């Protein structure tokens, strides 16, 4: 076996074999500069990357802002928000969007047991003030006060049994009256609008009954580009029965809206587009497959009343 290894090995170069001198190397193209050493190459790469990042930052500053989506982002209460504000936002999230993620079996009518929500870790972390100056977790009394104090009447309470609300019993249930993205919530207490009843719920201007969708200037640019108002992940497009602060208008748009989209509800109803009014007076529509074409928009104004579209 040792003999075989010696036979297969390449013969070592003999010290007696003459090697060509540098001048005897065959003529050819002149060799280029030697490649930089690894350390030098790393420094050059770092310099190049730094130049590219600087150029990208300059281009980003010069580029115009891209239109933003109208889809609302999930908002978290600021760290200094009062415990009651934190409680309200947590309940709104659970009831409108997060019940299934939190492993809560929400009913088709939107109701959840109050004690089931209060048992979730997110709720247990809210520090409500206690009588002795310490803090405690929220309880059912806090929830009742939250519902009572809601300026937009976002929630509804019902008593019932452990099985269902509305039955004789003392188990407390709660639901959000609108604003859901959960597909399983399909039986809210909504009043349908028809050509015959629309006048009972909406005001009239210039010969048509209207509802107003509030949005922002960047979001309106995105709406124009898409050609329609959209549900943006929720079950309905939300509209108000009038301008913010008008008599009877308590909900339907954010106070920060800078683009007021006036929708001709009569025309949309005549074309078969469904509309409802929620228990707190918000006008809702699912449009056509989640979109309400701009053909039903009469005018868009800014917060001062100036016309911006068409």
C-alpha positions as a Python dict, from the first residue, in 0.01 Angstrom:
ca = {
    (1, 'X'): (0, 0, 0),
    (2, 'X'): (288, 240, 79),
    (3, 'X'): (444, 158, -259),
    (4, 'X'): (120, 241, -439),
    (5, 'X'): (106, 582, -269),
    (6, 'X'): (455, 667, -387),
    (7, 'X'): (368, 562, -743),
    (8, 'X'): (53, 782, -759),
    (9, 'X'): (214, 1092, -609),
    (10, 'X'): (330, 1366, -845),
    (11, 'X'): (711, 1370, -877),
    (12, 'X'): (876, 1643, -673),
    (13, 'X'): (1055, 1914, -867),
    (14, 'X'): (1427, 1843, -887),
    (15, 'X'): (1671, 2102, -770),
    (16, 'X'): (1878, 2023, -1083),
    (17, 'X'): (1601, 2122, -1328),
    (18, 'X'): (1675, 2473, -1461),
    (19, 'X'): (1402, 2738, -1410),
    (20, 'X'): (1355, 3016, -1665),
    (21, 'X'): (1471, 3354, -1548),
    (22, 'X'): (1211, 3633, -1538),
    (23, 'X'): (1335, 3760, -1872),
    (24, 'X'): (1274, 3416, -2024),
    (25, 'X'): (898, 3425, -1953),
    (26, 'X'): (707, 3419, -2285),
    (27, 'X'): (595, 3760, -2405),
    (28, 'X'): (228, 3847, -2348),
    (29, 'X'): (7, 4128, -2227),
    (30, 'X'): (152, 4329, -1945),
    (31, 'X'): (8, 4217, -1614),
    (32, 'X'): (-232, 4461, -1447),
    (33, 'X'): (-189, 4605, -1102),
    (34, 'X'): (-199, 4353, -823),
    (35, 'X'): (-541, 4318, -653),
    (36, 'X'): (-568, 4506, -325),
    (37, 'X'): (-509, 4319, -8),
    (38, 'X'): (-821, 4208, 183),
    (39, 'X'): (-794, 4496, 433),
    (40, 'X'): (-758, 4752, 154),
    (41, 'X'): (-1052, 4600, -35),
    (42, 'X'): (-1273, 4622, 276),
    (43, 'X'): (-1187, 4989, 320),
    (44, 'X'): (-1271, 5063, -42),
    (45, 'X'): (-1605, 4878, -13),
    (46, 'X'): (-1690, 5070, 303),
    (47, 'X'): (-1619, 5400, 128),
    (48, 'X'): (-1836, 5298, -169),
    (49, 'X'): (-2125, 5186, 52),
    (50, 'X'): (-2105, 5513, 246),
    (51, 'X'): (-2127, 5710, -80),
    (52, 'X'): (-2428, 5504, -194),
    (53, 'X'): (-2613, 5551, 136),
    (54, 'X'): (-2552, 5925, 123),
    (55, 'X'): (-2682, 5940, -234),
    (56, 'X'): (-2992, 5739, -141),
    (57, 'X'): (-3062, 5971, 152),
    (58, 'X'): (-3035, 6277, -75),
    (59, 'X'): (-3269, 6121, -332),
    (60, 'X'): (-3521, 6034, -60),
    (61, 'X'): (-3527, 6393, 63),
    (62, 'X'): (-3581, 6526, -291),
    (63, 'X'): (-3851, 6275, -386),
    (64, 'X'): (-4215, 6391, -342),
    (65, 'X'): (-4410, 6204, -73),
    (66, 'X'): (-4597, 5903, -206),
    (67, 'X'): (-4976, 5893, -157),
    (68, 'X'): (-5062, 5709, 160),
    (69, 'X'): (-5322, 5440, 199),
    (70, 'X'): (-5651, 5535, 360),
    (71, 'X'): (-5641, 5221, 571),
    (72, 'X'): (-5626, 5321, 933),
    (73, 'X'): (-5336, 5187, 1133),
    (74, 'X'): (-5400, 5023, 1463),
    (75, 'X'): (-5347, 5299, 1715),
    (76, 'X'): (-5198, 5252, 2057),
    (77, 'X'): (-5283, 5491, 2336),
    (78, 'X'): (-4994, 5718, 2432),
    (79, 'X'): (-4798, 5607, 2735),
    (80, 'X'): (-4941, 5893, 2940),
    (81, 'X'): (-5303, 5818, 2838),
    (82, 'X'): (-5543, 5786, 3128),
    (83, 'X'): (-5638, 5435, 3240),
    (84, 'X'): (-5993, 5491, 3111),
    (85, 'X'): (-5863, 5583, 2764),
    (86, 'X'): (-5643, 5273, 2765),
    (87, 'X'): (-5943, 5064, 2866),
    (88, 'X'): (-6162, 5209, 2591),
    (89, 'X'): (-5900, 5151, 2322),
    (90, 'X'): (-5833, 4798, 2441),
    (91, 'X'): (-6206, 4712, 2432),
    (92, 'X'): (-6247, 4874, 2090),
    (93, 'X'): (-5962, 4662, 1954),
    (94, 'X'): (-6093, 4338, 2104),
    (95, 'X'): (-6451, 4393, 1991),
    (96, 'X'): (-6379, 4527, 1643),
    (97, 'X'): (-6064, 4350, 1527),
    (98, 'X'): (-5881, 4132, 1778),
    (99, 'X'): (-6130, 3890, 1935),
    (100, 'X'): (-6017, 3591, 1731),
    (101, 'X'): (-5647, 3669, 1780),
    (102, 'X'): (-5716, 3684, 2154),
    (103, 'X'): (-5900, 3347, 2139),
    (104, 'X'): (-6234, 3502, 2227),
    (105, 'X'): (-6547, 3352, 2068),
    (106, 'X'): (-6728, 3661, 1948),
    (107, 'X'): (-7094, 3618, 1856),
    (108, 'X'): (-7234, 3708, 1510),
    (109, 'X'): (-7411, 4003, 1678),
    (110, 'X'): (-7073, 4131, 1803),
    (111, 'X'): (-7125, 4059, 2172),
    (112, 'X'): (-6855, 3927, 2405),
    (113, 'X'): (-6874, 3858, 2776),
    (114, 'X'): (-6716, 4140, 2975),
    (115, 'X'): (-6548, 3902, 3219),
    (116, 'X'): (-6384, 3712, 2929),
    (117, 'X'): (-6231, 4034, 2793),
    (118, 'X'): (-6117, 4151, 3136),
    (119, 'X'): (-5935, 3821, 3187),
    (120, 'X'): (-5705, 3880, 2889),
    (121, 'X'): (-5343, 3974, 2975),
    (122, 'X'): (-5367, 4302, 2777),
    (123, 'X'): (-5646, 4417, 3006),
    (124, 'X'): (-5483, 4295, 3325),
    (125, 'X'): (-5187, 4526, 3258),
    (126, 'X'): (-5402, 4842, 3269),
    (127, 'X'): (-5345, 5010, 3604),
    (128, 'X'): (-5673, 5154, 3731),
    (129, 'X'): (-5653, 5378, 4040),
    (130, 'X'): (-5753, 5211, 4365),
    (131, 'X'): (-5904, 5379, 4671),
    (132, 'X'): (-5590, 5331, 4879),
    (133, 'X'): (-5375, 5511, 4624),
    (134, 'X'): (-5245, 5188, 4473),
    (135, 'X'): (-5351, 5041, 4139),
    (136, 'X'): (-5564, 4745, 4035),
    (137, 'X'): (-5683, 4564, 3723),
    (138, 'X'): (-6004, 4689, 3554),
    (139, 'X'): (-6339, 4548, 3663),
    (140, 'X'): (-6697, 4544, 3538),
    (141, 'X'): (-6778, 4877, 3706),
    (142, 'X'): (-6498, 5040, 3505),
    (143, 'X'): (-6644, 4896, 3186),
    (144, 'X'): (-6989, 5036, 3265),
    (145, 'X'): (-6836, 5380, 3324),
    (146, 'X'): (-6636, 5351, 3000),
    (147, 'X'): (-6952, 5281, 2801),
    (148, 'X'): (-7145, 5559, 2973),
    (149, 'X'): (-6868, 5816, 2912),
    (150, 'X'): (-6798, 5727, 2547),
    (151, 'X'): (-6843, 6053, 2356),
    (152, 'X'): (-6911, 5868, 2031),
    (153, 'X'): (-7128, 5599, 2195),
    (154, 'X'): (-6903, 5326, 2053),
    (155, 'X'): (-7026, 5046, 2279),
    (156, 'X'): (-7349, 4882, 2391),
    (157, 'X'): (-7402, 4676, 2707),
    (158, 'X'): (-7649, 4394, 2763),
    (159, 'X'): (-7718, 4159, 3051),
    (160, 'X'): (-7787, 3792, 3004),
    (161, 'X'): (-7680, 3444, 3097),
    (162, 'X'): (-7337, 3289, 3048),
    (163, 'X'): (-7473, 3153, 2720),
    (164, 'X'): (-7615, 3463, 2553),
    (165, 'X'): (-7711, 3829, 2608),
    (166, 'X'): (-8075, 3922, 2631),
    (167, 'X'): (-8173, 3621, 2839),
    (168, 'X'): (-8274, 3673, 3203),
    (169, 'X'): (-7952, 3684, 3403),
    (170, 'X'): (-7682, 3905, 3551),
    (171, 'X'): (-7389, 3822, 3320),
    (172, 'X'): (-7263, 4138, 3152),
    (173, 'X'): (-7202, 4144, 2774),
    (174, 'X'): (-7062, 4423, 2554),
    (175, 'X'): (-7022, 4495, 2184),
    (176, 'X'): (-6895, 4769, 1954),
    (177, 'X'): (-7183, 4916, 1756),
    (178, 'X'): (-6979, 4958, 1433),
    (179, 'X'): (-6624, 4962, 1295),
    (180, 'X'): (-6563, 4588, 1271),
    (181, 'X'): (-6313, 4409, 1050),
    (182, 'X'): (-6414, 4063, 1177),
    (183, 'X'): (-6594, 3873, 902),
    (184, 'X'): (-6781, 3666, 1161),
    (185, 'X'): (-6970, 3973, 1289),
    (186, 'X'): (-7268, 3985, 1054),
    (187, 'X'): (-7572, 4058, 1275),
    (188, 'X'): (-7519, 4405, 1416),
    (189, 'X'): (-7815, 4619, 1511),
    (190, 'X'): (-7820, 4824, 1188),
    (191, 'X'): (-8110, 5012, 1030),
    (192, 'X'): (-8120, 4964, 651),
    (193, 'X'): (-8179, 5270, 435),
    (194, 'X'): (-8417, 5255, 141),
    (195, 'X'): (-8528, 5519, -111),
    (196, 'X'): (-8847, 5548, 95),
    (197, 'X'): (-8681, 5584, 439),
    (198, 'X'): (-8357, 5768, 360),
    (199, 'X'): (-8523, 6103, 433),
    (200, 'X'): (-8598, 5988, 788),
    (201, 'X'): (-8227, 5955, 863),
    (202, 'X'): (-8028, 6186, 635),
    (203, 'X'): (-8042, 6555, 550),
    (204, 'X'): (-8096, 6689, 200),
    (205, 'X'): (-7896, 6947, 4),
    (206, 'X'): (-7925, 7050, -361),
    (207, 'X'): (-8195, 6789, -415),
    (208, 'X'): (-8014, 6482, -277),
    (209, 'X'): (-7973, 6310, 59),
    (210, 'X'): (-7609, 6298, 158),
    (211, 'X'): (-7359, 6135, 392),
    (212, 'X'): (-7003, 6259, 437),
    (213, 'X'): (-6687, 6050, 446),
    (214, 'X'): (-6395, 6215, 625),
    (215, 'X'): (-6036, 6151, 520),
    (216, 'X'): (-5699, 6326, 474),
    (217, 'X'): (-5541, 6496, 173),
    (218, 'X'): (-5286, 6217, 106),
    (219, 'X'): (-5554, 5949, 148),
    (220, 'X'): (-5786, 6138, -89),
    (221, 'X'): (-5511, 6131, -354),
    (222, 'X'): (-5497, 5752, -315),
    (223, 'X'): (-5878, 5733, -341),
    (224, 'X'): (-5876, 5932, -665),
    (225, 'X'): (-5604, 5705, -804),
    (226, 'X'): (-5810, 5394, -721),
    (227, 'X'): (-6141, 5541, -840),
    (228, 'X'): (-6342, 5448, -532),
    (229, 'X'): (-6386, 5473, -158),
    (230, 'X'): (-6297, 5135, -8),
    (231, 'X'): (-6365, 4946, 312),
    (232, 'X'): (-5987, 4917, 370),
    (233, 'X'): (-6006, 4591, 563),
    (234, 'X'): (-6322, 4676, 758),
    (235, 'X'): (-6669, 4542, 691),
    (236, 'X'): (-6805, 4884, 591),
    (237, 'X'): (-6711, 5229, 466),
    (238, 'X'): (-6794, 5480, 739),
    (239, 'X'): (-6975, 5809, 677),
    (240, 'X'): (-7128, 6076, 898),
    (241, 'X'): (-7480, 6215, 871),
    (242, 'X'): (-7341, 6569, 860),
    (243, 'X'): (-7043, 6787, 933),
    (244, 'X'): (-6851, 6743, 1260),
    (245, 'X'): (-7024, 6937, 1537),
    (246, 'X'): (-7357, 6955, 1356),
    (247, 'X'): (-7669, 6875, 1556),
    (248, 'X'): (-7715, 6499, 1597),
    (249, 'X'): (-7373, 6411, 1450),
    (250, 'X'): (-7172, 6230, 1715),
    (251, 'X'): (-6966, 5987, 1508),
    (252, 'X'): (-6875, 5882, 1154),
    (253, 'X'): (-6547, 6061, 1091),
    (254, 'X'): (-6231, 6165, 1269),
    (255, 'X'): (-6205, 6522, 1393),
    (256, 'X'): (-5872, 6546, 1210),
    (257, 'X'): (-6029, 6491, 866),
    (258, 'X'): (-5920, 6752, 612),
    (259, 'X'): (-6111, 6617, 310),
    (260, 'X'): (-6490, 6588, 334),
    (261, 'X'): (-6635, 6359, 69),
    (262, 'X'): (-7005, 6426, 4),
    (263, 'X'): (-7182, 6110, -117),
    (264, 'X'): (-7514, 6111, -307),
    (265, 'X'): (-7691, 5837, -112),
    (266, 'X'): (-8011, 5864, -323),
    (267, 'X'): (-7826, 5779, -642),
    (268, 'X'): (-7634, 5494, -480),
    (269, 'X'): (-7950, 5343, -331),
    (270, 'X'): (-8123, 5366, -669),
    (271, 'X'): (-7838, 5161, -814),
    (272, 'X'): (-7872, 4895, -547),
    (273, 'X'): (-7580, 4995, -323),
    (274, 'X'): (-7675, 4905, 38),
    (275, 'X'): (-7658, 5159, 322),
    (276, 'X'): (-7732, 5128, 693),
    (277, 'X'): (-7733, 5350, 1001),
    (278, 'X'): (-7574, 5215, 1320),
    (279, 'X'): (-7707, 5260, 1671),
    (280, 'X'): (-7476, 5560, 1725),
    (281, 'X'): (-7577, 5728, 1399),
    (282, 'X'): (-7288, 5626, 1172),
    (283, 'X'): (-7383, 5571, 808),
    (284, 'X'): (-7236, 5248, 674),
    (285, 'X'): (-7205, 5095, 329),
    (286, 'X'): (-7029, 4789, 196),
    (287, 'X'): (-7037, 4942, -153),
    (288, 'X'): (-6997, 4698, -436),
    (289, 'X'): (-6757, 4426, -326),
    (290, 'X'): (-6603, 4665, -77),
    (291, 'X'): (-6577, 4971, -304),
    (292, 'X'): (-6800, 5275, -359),
    (293, 'X'): (-6716, 5427, -700),
    (294, 'X'): (-6648, 5799, -721),
    (295, 'X'): (-6949, 5827, -953),
    (296, 'X'): (-7154, 5860, -633),
    (297, 'X'): (-6942, 6146, -494),
    (298, 'X'): (-7091, 6489, -561),
    (299, 'X'): (-6816, 6711, -422),
    (300, 'X'): (-6510, 6707, -197),
    (301, 'X'): (-6434, 7005, 29),
    (302, 'X'): (-6154, 7090, 268),
    (303, 'X'): (-6211, 7165, 637),
    (304, 'X'): (-6273, 7534, 558),
    (305, 'X'): (-6542, 7446, 302),
    (306, 'X'): (-6337, 7514, -9),
    (307, 'X'): (-6404, 7284, -304),
    (308, 'X'): (-6111, 7058, -395),
    (309, 'X'): (-6286, 6806, -625),
    (310, 'X'): (-6405, 6775, -894),
}
